[in-house]
């Protein structure tokens, strides 16, 4: 392979010439994509790879790796086009003053396709992140493997996947999908902790619409198949649907503010004035729960009144809306929130909700973030669809996640906590540290209607007025069993509290648990029911 020709106006035999030659090369690297390709990128409302990195990191903090790296391939005429950087920008910088490693795929160079050097650059920055214990943020905008380089591309994909796995639970990994991400390339984001997509700009799929039509005859658009809305609302692959690239980058920065740099650190703490007196907002919780157990209420209202400034960074907001997950702060310290949502499917647990919550609990546990659980769950969603699709195995993931967690666990039962769903939702029996209940809590094997139909089947059949008899028996059941006091007598809940005292009680619980230390039995790894 011939050496790079020297520009005639530069005399590289002098120091000044060598410096000028370096500046020329660095300038070429900074403008690796053609003007036409960059213009097309901007016309789509998309930034270039370098623009994204500079917008994401603190101003002036970016330190680039391998600026002058170029591919070595000679197949299919590639030797005639060897842009610096090889289509990916890598390096490290800071976000809010904290170190972060980053790579950003450049669609304006070879369509962002991954070749040998491209992959080696990503592997190198991932190794740096793992070695130094800082988060890894990947900005994806790629046409996939570089076909001209053959199996080398596939090998580098696997090297990246392996590092995703080794870094899992050690450093936070965030994937930003800002364009196409197809084929085997999707598995790297899938292995990371959080996936963020941009509305109408991002697409993820294993096989594209053309292949699907050829093989199955099914016609589907890119957006329907793997757009941001699809993966946020249907598949659950993505955690957030951004309105544009700036929103996506800002959400990633916000997400990092709740996470430690690595699993050996504590999450960042912000200054907050301690307030241990009941406020007017706290008192609003005393009237939140409807008198009828069949009437819904918005669990967001409870969450907002517990967190600092009511700020809740919700994840998976469109997927499995019957359960809420996300981050907030209590006294300036990050917490993870898991909460049943009575406004959707009455807050029942189904397959999607169980897996959504299980993954979030494990993420919090991996990165030392306490988990607050708010419970209003009538049970698991019944139906053949749920049973045949494996709710037994997949629902067990949430149970596993709570039982495995060693971070502080605080649970508040606001209303219903029935059957196995009571156990699964952060119960004392699974290892929760502090369990509280409101007077409106109904902790029982099942709801009153179902229990009465089973317990008093014969009496109801023989009754002159079955409806009146059932109503009386339902009232008796609710008074006897569907309340928090039987659980309190047995220590299954530590206290029954006024709803308006919830925030203060949570503050005190988290203060007491700051130095919690718990260890699990030695093992290679558990066998979670995947």
N, C-alpha and C positions, 0 to 999 in steps of 0.2 A: 504494500500500500504506500503510495507516494506521500511525501511530507506536504504540509500546508504551504502553498506558495506565499512568498513574502511580498507585500505590497511595495511597488517600486519606489514610492515616496518615503518609505521607512528604511533607514539604515540600521539593521539589527546588530551591526558590529560595534555600535556605540551604546553607552548606558541610556542616553536619551532615546535612542531608537528602540532599545529593548522595552523601555517603559511605554513608549508610544504603541509598540506592538501588543503589549499586554492590554492597554486600554482599548485597542481595536477589538481584541478577542473578547474582552468582557462586554463591550458594547454589542458585539454580535450575539453573545449569549443572552443578553438582556432583551434582545429583539430577534429571538430565534425564529419565531413564526413570520410568515410573509405578511406584508401589509394587507393583502387581499384576505388572507385567512383571519387576521385580527379584526378587519372591518366586518367580516361575516359574523364573527363571535359577538362583537358589540351590537350588531344589528338584531341579534336574537335576544338582546337584553342580558348578555352574559359577560362577565369580566374575563380577562386572561388569567392564566395560572399565577403569574407573578402579582398581578393586581389583587387577586384574592388573598394571597399570603400577606401582602403589605396592608390590606384592609383588616385582616384578622388579628395580626400581631400588634403589640404596642409600637408606636412610631419609632423608627431608628433602631429597633432591637433585632432585626433579622440578620442572622449569620448563615450564609449559604454554604452548602456542601457541594462539591463536585460540579462547580459552575462550568468547567471546561471539559467535562466528560463527553465522549462521543462514541457512537456505536462502531463496532469493528467488522460488521457484516459486509460481505462482497457479493451476496446473492441478489439476483434480480435487479442489478444496477444500483443497489443501495450505496455502493462506494462513491457514487457521484453526488450524493446528498448526505452530508454528515454535520448536521447542526449541533452547535454546542448545547449541552444540557440533555440532549436526546429525548426531549419531550416531557420532562418532569422537573419541577423545581423542588429541591429538598433543603432542609436545614433546621435551625432552631431559633427561637426568640423568646419573648415573654408575652404573657397575657395578664394584665393587672400586676405586672412586676414579677410574675411567677414563671419559671422556665417551662417551655412547651416545645416539643419537636413537631415538625410538620412536613408533609409532602403535598404537592399540588400538581395534578396531571394537566398537561398542556395540549388541548385539543387542536391548537393551531400548528402543531408540529407532528407530522405523521398521524394525525387524528387522535393523538394521545395514546397510540397503541403501545403495548408493553413489549419491549425487546430485552435483550440481555443486559445492556448497560442501564437502561431504564429501570429494570427490576433490581439490579445491583445497587442502584442509588437508593431505592426505597428500603431494601434490606439493610443498607448501611445506616440510614437514619433511624430505622426501627431498633437496630442494635444499640445505637446511641441512646435512644429513649429508655430502653430497658436497663442499660448500664448505668445511666445517671439518675434513673428513677423519676422521669418526668412524663407527663401525658403525651400520647401520640395522636395527632389529628391528621387525618387523611382526607384530601379534597379530590374527589373522583370525577373525572370528565374524560372518558376514554372509549375508543372504538373497540377495545378488546386486545387480544393477542396480536403481535406483529407477525403476520403470516409469513413474510419473507424470511424471518429468522427461525422458523420451524419449531422443533421441540424445545429449543432453548427457552422460548417464551413460557412454555408450559412448566418447565423446571423452575423458573423464577417465580411463577405464580405460587407453586407449592412451597418454595422457600418463604414467601410472604405469609402464606397460610400458617405455616409452622410457627412463625414468630408471633402471629396473632394469637395463637393458642398458648404459647409460652408466656406471653405478656398478659394473658387474661387473668384478671384478679390481682395483678401485680401493679400495673399502671393503667390509668383510665385510657380507653381507646374510643375515639369519636370519629365517625365517618360522615362526611358531607357529600351528598350526591348532587352534583351541579350540572349534570349532563347525562349522557348514556353510560350505563354500567351493565354489560351484558355477558352472557356465557359464564365461564368459570370465574371471571372477575368479580362476580357478585358475592362470592364466598368470603372474600376478605372483609367487606363491610358486615356481612352476616355474623362474622366471628367477633366483631367489636362490641363494645358496651352500648353505644348509641348510634343510631342511623338517622340523619336529618336529610330531608329532601325538599326541593324547591318546586312549587306549584307550576305545572305545565312546562317545566324545563328539565326535570329529572325523569329518568326511566331506568328501571331495573328488571331484568328477566333472564332466565336461563336460555330459552329459545324464543326468537323474535316472531312477529306476526307472519312473516313470509314462510318460515319453516313450519309453523303451526298450521297454516293453510294448506301447505303441501302434504303434510303428514296426516292431518285429521280432517281437513276440509273446513275447519272452523275459521271464520273471519273475525278479526279483532284488531282494534287500533292500538298504536303504541301506548296511548294514554290509558285506555281501558285495561290493557294487559299489565302494564308495569309503571304507570304514572304515580306521581306523589300521592294523589288522593287514593288511588287503589291500595297502595302499600300502607297508608295511614289508616284507612277505614276497613279494608277487607282482609288483608293478609297479616297485618300487624308487624311487618318487617321493619317499618319506619316508626320512629318515635315522635316526629314532628314534621308538619307540613308548613314550610316557610312561604311567605307571600312573594318574596324575591330573594336574590342572593345576599343582599345586605342584611335582611332579616335572619337568614340562615346563619350567617357568620356571627351576628350578634347573639343569637340563641346559643351557639356553641360557646361563646365567651361566658355567657350567663351560666351555662351548665358547668363549666370548669370552676366557677366560683363556689359551687357546693361540694366539690370533690377534692380530696387530698392529692398531692402530686403522685403518691404511690401508696401501696398497702401498709407501709411502715409508718406513714405520717398520719396525723389527725387532719380532718377537714379544716379549711381556713375559718377563723373566727372574726366576726365584725363587732365593733363596739355597739352595745345596745343598753339603754337604761333599763334596769330591772324594775318591773312593775308587779308587785305582789298584792295589790289591792284590786278588788272587783271593779271593773269599769262599766260604763253604760252599754258598751258593745257586748261585754260578757253577759249582762242581764238579759239581752235579747235572746240568748239561748234558752232561757227558762220558758219561753212561749213558742219555741220553734216546732216542737213535736206535736202533730195533730192529736186530738182526742181519739180519733178512730185509727186503729192500727192498720187499716186498709188505705189510709190517705198518705200519699208520698210527700216528701220534703226534699230540698236540695242539700245534699251533704257538703257541697261547696261552702254553704253558709257556716257550717260547723268548723270546717278546715280554716276558713279565712279568719275566724275569731280566735283561733289558737296561735296562728303564725304571726311573726313580727310584721307589722304594717299590712297584714292580710295578703302578703305576697306568696303566691303558690305557682311554682314553675311546673305546670302539668305536662306529663309525658303520655303518649298513646291516647290523647284526648278523644280521638275519633274511633278508636278500636276498643271493643269490649267496654262500652260506656257504663255498664252496670258496676264497674269498679273503677275507682280513681287511684292513680299513682302519680307521684311527683315529689319535688323537693321544696322545702321552705326553711325558715329559720325560727328558732326559739331562743330568745336572749342572745341573738347574733350567731348562734351555732347551728350548722346545717342539720336537718332531720329529713328522713324519708317518710312520705305519707302513703298509707294504703287504706282505702275507705270504700265500703259498699255504697252504692248510689241508688237510693230508693226510687229515683226518678226514672230509672231504666230497668225493666224486667223486675221491678220491686227489689233490686239489689241482690238477686239470686246469683249464685256462682255457677257459671257454665264453663265449658272447656276453655274458651278464649280468655275469660276473666281469670281463671285459675292460673293459666300459663303466663298471662300478663303480670299478675301480682307476684307469682313465684320468681320470675326473672328479676323483677325489681327488688324484691326482698334480698335475693342473693347478691345483686349488685351493691346494695347498701351494706350488706354484711362484709363483702369483699373490701370495701373502702371505708370501713369504720364510721358509717353514718347510722345513728340511732333510727329505729323505725317506730313511728306512731301509727297505730291501727285503730280505725273507727268502724265499729261493727253495727250493721243493721241488715242481717241476712236471714231470710226465711228458709234457706236451704239450698241444695243444688237443684239446678233447673231440670225438671223431669222431661222425658220424651225418648222415643226410640232413636232419634237422630243423635242425641247426646250419648246414649248408651252404646250405640253401634260405632260411634267415632271415638270411643275410649275415654269417657269421662272418669271412669274408675282409675285408670292409669294416669291420665293427664291431670285430673283433679288432685291426685296424690302428690304432684310436684309442689303445690303450694304448702301442703302439710310438711313435706320434706324441707322446703326452704325455711320455714319458721323453726322447725325442730333443730336444724343445723346451725342457725344463726347464733352468733355469740356477742353481737352488739347489743346495747341497751334496747329492750323491747317494752313499750308501754301501750296498753290496749284500753280503749274506752268503748263500752257497749252502750249505744244510745237507745236502741229499741230491740228489735228481734235478734235472737241468737239461738237458732233452732238446730237440733240434730247434729250431724257430723260437721255441718258448716260452722257451728259454734266452736268445735274443737279446732278446726282448720284455721280459723281467723285469729291467730295469735293468742290462743288460750293459755291459761296458767299451766295447763298440763303439758303443753309443748315447750314450755320454758320461758314464757313471758315473765318479765321482772315485776312489773306493776300492772295490775288489772283493776280498772275502775268501771263502775256502772252508774247510769242515771236511774232515777226512780221509775222512769218509763221503760226500762229494760225488761224484756221477756225472755228469760233463759230457760229453755225446756227442750225435751226430746223432739217435740213437734208443736205446730200451732194448735190452738184450742179446737178449731172446727174438726181437723183431722183426728185429733186425739179422742174427742168425744164420740165421733163416728165409730172408732175402733173399740173404745172402752165400754161404750153403752149401746152396742148394736142391738142387743135383745130388748133392752128397756125402750129404746126408740121405736123398735118395730111393734112393741105391745102398747105403746102410749096412745091415748085417745087424741091428744094434740101433739104430734111429734115436733112441730116447730117450736111450740112453747116449752116443751120438755128440753129440747136441744138448747134453746136459749138459756134456760136455767143452768143446765149442765156446763155450758160454755163459760158462763159467769163464774161458776164454782171452780172450774179448772183454772181460769185465769187468776182468780183470787188465791188459789192454793199453790199452783206451780209456775204459772207464766209471770214471774216477777223476779227481781234480782236478789231477793232476800234468802232464798234457799241456798243459792250459790255463795252468798256472803257468809251464811252460817258455817259453811264447809271450807271457807278460805279460798274458794275458786275466784272470787273477786276480793280485792283488798279493802275496798271501800265503796259504798254507795254515796254518790255526791250530787249536789245540785248542779244542773248543767252550767250555771253561771260560774261555778268554781273550777270548771274544767281546765282553763288555761293555767291558773295558778297551781293546780295539782300537777299538771304536766311539767311545769317549770320546776317544781320541787322534786318530782320524780327524776327528771333528767339531771338535775344537780347531784342527787344522791348516787346516780349511776355513772357519773363521769369516769370513775376509776374502776369500773367493772372489769373483772378478768374472768374469763371462762375458757376452758379447753375441752376439746372433744377427744374421744378415745383415739389412740394412734391407729392410723390406717394409711394405705396408699392413696385411696380416694373412695368416696362412697359410690353407690350404684343407684343414682337418682333414676326414677322411672321415666326415662326419656321417650 
